[in-house]
Each structure stands twice: as C-alpha cells, then as structure tokens.
Amino acid sequence: MNDTGSRTSTQSGQTLVLITLFMLSLLGMCAFAIDVGTWYQQKRAVQNAADAGALAGAAALPTGWSAATSAAGAEFAKNIAGASLSYQPASVYVTNDSIRITASKPAQSFFAKALTSKSVTTTVSATATFVNSGGGAVPWGVLKQTYTPGTTYPIYVDQQGPNNGALRLTAWDTGSSTCSASTVNGLGGASLYAAEVGGGVTVCPIKVNDVIATKTGQNSGPTTHAMTDRCGGAALQPASSIVSFTANGTPTLVKPASCQLVLLPVVVDADTGNPVWPSQGNGQVRVVGFSWWVVSAVVNNGKEVDAVYVGDAPISVSSQGNTLPGAYTAQLTG
C-alpha cells in the first residue's frame, strides 16, 4: 500500500511538471504569435510608406535626382518615423527613369526579446517609374532666364537654321517598342515634329541634364498644322480664359485641361552652359528644368509661337490648391 501511494504521488508530480511545461510552451507560442503579427503589420506599414515615397520621388525625377530623393524622403516621413532610407536610380523603360527606395526599421517586440537577444529589423524596397501621362513636353525649348508670370514671350521662332526653340525630342515607336528621334510610327523629320506638338505620338520622358539636339529646317507649316491638331481644329482661346494671375503672380488655372497649356524644357547651350541658343545648325542644348506656358498665338504663318508664362515646374496654382508638377505620372514597377 505504501509503495502504491508513493508511485501515485510520483506520477502526480510528473504530470504537474508536464502540464507546467506545456502551459509555458503554449504561452510562448501565443506570445511569439503576437510578435509575429506585430512584425507583419509593421512591415505592411513600412512597405506602404516606401511605395508612397517611391511614387513621390518618381514624379519629381524630371526635375532632377536631388529633387526626387527629397520628395521621396518627405513623403515617406509623413507615414513612418524612425526608419533608415537609401535611394538608388533604376532603369525600367529607359535609362534612370526610376527610383528604388530601401527602408529599414527595427521591429517592435513584446515577448520575443525575453527569449532571444537578437533584434528583428523590417526591411522593404519599392521601385517607381515616371511615365508620360499623355500631355508631355512639346518639342520647344525656352532658354534659362527670368520670366514674369502673366507676360507673353515668343517660345518658338522659325529662323531656318537654327530654329530658336525647336528640339528633336524622342517619341515612343509602337512597332519597335523603343524611343526614337528619327522615325516613329512611320513619321520622321517635320512630320514627327508636328506629331509631337499636335499629340499624335507619345513623347518619351525628359529629365534634367538630358542633352537634346536642336531641330533645324523650315517648320512654319508643320507648326501651324500641329497647333490646329492639338486643339482639335478649334481656334486658340485668349490666355486669360485659361489662366489668371494675382498681383504677386500666383496663377489660377481656369481650364487646367486646356490644349494650350504646355510643358517646356528650360535649356542652356550644352557646350558652354550659357543661356544662348546654339549658333550651329546641329547644336545641342542641356535641360536644366521645366516650365509651364499657355500658348496664346501662332503668328507670321507659323514662324512664331507666343505664350504666356505660368511658372517653373513644379508649381502650385491657387485654384483648388493643386500643383502642376510636370506632365508625368508615376507608377510602381517593383
């Protein structure tokens, strides 16, 4: 009887130990599950912030790499604090048309740190690409100088070698799926130039520091027809019906979707860096920025295009407090 009681007592003690170990294991698994869930939620939050940052950075790429990283960091910081960021240029469609963000943030642990001294870090990446949204830059360049908002300037003057303002921009060829400045969808020379002005082809993205050849030759006829095509055959409206300005020059877009609102590269001579149009027939210019204009008139049988200066891109406009960052949108590509 004594032996039986002893065995029963021993077995009860063993059962209690097993139950205790089981409960500890169960509590540990539950605690670990809570931490894993927390880590997953944090990773999703950091990923969303990285996606938003990459999109903001890609939208600013046409203005330059510094502007892109600044915009990306500012947008990321709106959503997540305490993370480290790095930026890398990437190429998806054309060279350096994308920005890749890598974000790392220490993960918050409630129970796992009691079981291990190792820290957990959440690391994500996001890639965004700036793409033409259908209203991209037209093949005219304006020299870098001081312009007054609301004032009319000639943005294109046909001088027949060289032309002050005409550029050889690349456009998307649907057959070869490449950007070209020679032949696009069967169009070349003055026909391609007219299609780029008129919206008949998609102009490929342009960014700061791109070097672009000027377009020579006689383009007065193509210019006249292209502006007619751009506005669907309708006569040009007074610029004042499209944009107005306050006393300090702040623009208000009355018709932000107007065909007369154009984005132009701001350029300097590629060789000298001076704000002078190249004197050689086949000169080159360097893009140093972008600006918004409203075409007001095509005069002298297409030999001159006049436009009202709205402001440098990106620019905030007073109507609805929106912004004209450039005629490009951004899309996530990785």
Secondary structure as UniProt FT lines:
FT   HELIX           2..59
FT   HELIX           61..63
FT   HELIX           65..77
FT   TURN            78..79
FT   STRAND          84..90
FT   TURN            95..96
FT   STRAND          98..106
FT   HELIX           112..114
FT   STRAND          121..132
FT   STRAND          142..143
FT   TURN            149..150
FT   STRAND          152..157
FT   STRAND          166..167
FT   STRAND          171..173
FT   TURN            174..177
FT   STRAND          178..180
FT   STRAND          183..184
FT   TURN            185..186
FT   STRAND          187..188
FT   HELIX           189..198
FT   TURN            208..209
FT   STRAND          211..214
FT   HELIX           220..230
FT   TURN            231..233
FT   HELIX           239..241
FT   STRAND          243..245
FT   TURN            247..248
FT   STRAND          251..253
FT   TURN            256..257
FT   TURN            259..260
FT   STRAND          261..269
FT   TURN            270..272
FT   TURN            281..282
FT   STRAND          284..299
FT   TURN            300..303
FT   STRAND          304..312
FT   STRAND          315..316
FT   HELIX           319..321
FT   STRAND          323..324
FT   STRAND          328..332
//
